[in-house]
Amino acid sequence: MSRPIYLDCHATTPVDERVLRTMLPYFTEQFGNPASVTHLYGWEAEAAVKRAREGLAEAIGAVPEEIVFTSGATEANNLAIKGAAEAYLSKGRHIITVETEHNAVLDPCRYLQSLGFEITILPVQADGLLDLDQLEKAIRLDTVLVSVMAANNEIGVLQPLAAIGALCHRSNVLFHTDAAQAIGKIPLNVQTMQIDLMSLTAHKIYGPKGIGALYVRRRNPRVQLAAQLHGGGHERGRRSGTLYPPQIVGFAEAVRLGVREMEAESKRIRQLRDRLWQKLQTLEGIHLNGHPTQRLPGNLNLSIEGVDGQALLLGLQPFVAVSSGSACTSANIEPSHVLQALGRSPDLAYASIRFGIGRWNTPDEMDWVAERVIETVRSLRSTTAGSSFNFSGIESL
Ligand SMILES: *Cc1c(COP(=O)(O)O)cnc(C)c1O
């Protein structure tokens, strides 16, 4: 039997063959430690890391010194939030974030709260967007950091980064954004968007797992960070640990390809997503979660009335790899905190399905998947027929 069609690109993506090819030499013959300064092996590795750092910086409008390599976006978020909180203690202990953030932002904030920091977690509107007036009102003199993600990992909603950046800079507050889902998919520029700290990861854009970066602004303002990993003083003392050249090279290549092919790919993937959505709308009682247009091209997140989300995923599992809510919390039986933040009832939050469409999906796959979903939903509904269920629009969004 063939493998399920992969539509879970918000959880992770396969490594692009072109990316893999750039990585391979650095596992074997060019295996040196970039910190070795006394021989060719070290110099080769150092040169590869330098080129990758330059490429990544260029892709986001930064300079190479502003890139700190990490093990991924989780670590980058921890370094940004805990590192800034610790470095700016004399300014204050107040941090602002948003209900729909990834747990890799919310949990470091909750941890800081347990240490005596004050955290404001702003709600979002029914379409998933942050209300800028609410953000402005929440900023105080002792606010150190505002953390708002670029693209949501469940509903794909894109927050207005440039407007948030402008507001933060006017208010003399640092702006951090978790751009794990956004890099290589939407244009990102730390200058025009006035971003001070930005978390990145490779494995959501056809790069390897276990590598990412934190962008740390060096001028206007120069961002201070307290290191969270101490050791050999790598990355200008901001993140110790031997650099991992194959992963770093692959990360930079994945970002380069993502940025280079963004325009055509976004258009193609958006068409696939819209095709799938159009077909699925033949089902009654189906709701789109998140803003209809202000979202990642490859994201489709739906709530389907009258089906149990787990039963739906189980029914689809031999044919389609999708998820409900976020993969990171799928062991958790709580309904998604993101869907609840949109005001979805727990029932509709449970009955959700997230499609993440990516580089190798095709129109035929969309048609086939739509049929499987429609079939599975109809069969699940028929087994619960006779219950008091009707589709008179339980919720309107
Ligand atoms: C995947 C993801 C993360 C975690 O990134 P890792 O590199 O896997 O640690 C953080 N934030 C968002 C929005 C994500 O999608």
The ligand as a Gaussian input file, in Angstrom:
#p B3LYP/6-31G(d) Opt

LIG

0 1
 C        7.618000      24.545000      14.891000
 C        7.466000      25.805000      15.637000
 C        8.276000      26.100000      16.738000
 C        9.294000      25.126000      17.265000
 O       10.399000      25.083000      16.415000
 P       11.527000      23.974000      16.606000
 O       12.565000      24.387000      15.641000
 O       10.869000      22.679000      16.249000
 O       11.979000      24.026000      18.001000
 C        8.096000      27.309000      17.369000
 N        7.189000      28.185000      16.942000
 C        6.390000      27.940000      15.888000
 C        5.402000      28.971000      15.449000
 C        6.500000      26.743000      15.204000
 O        5.710000      26.496000      14.178000

